[in-house]
């Protein structure tokens, strides 16, 4: 599993199509009481094992704050 502490913007040369999947989130408390946002995605119907957890990414409190700024500014 990955823990993201900082987000960096890049520009993509081209956009590729993506398959729609199920997604869940949970808030996890760290040892010092800090809160992490974890997002999990699950295999699409086209995968060998549909519904199996595919990716898991955990955002640190600093990354969550940065993500809020990005959403407010960009979306």
Number of C-alpha atoms within 10 A of each C-alpha: 9 10 14 17 13 14 13 5 6 6 5 7 6 5 6 6 5 6 8 11 13 14 15 11 13 11 13 15 11 10 7 6 8 11 16 20 18 19 15 16 18 19 19 17 13 9 11 9 12 13 16 13 15 16 13 16 15 21 23 20 16 14 18 19 12 17 15 11 11 13 9 9 8 7 5
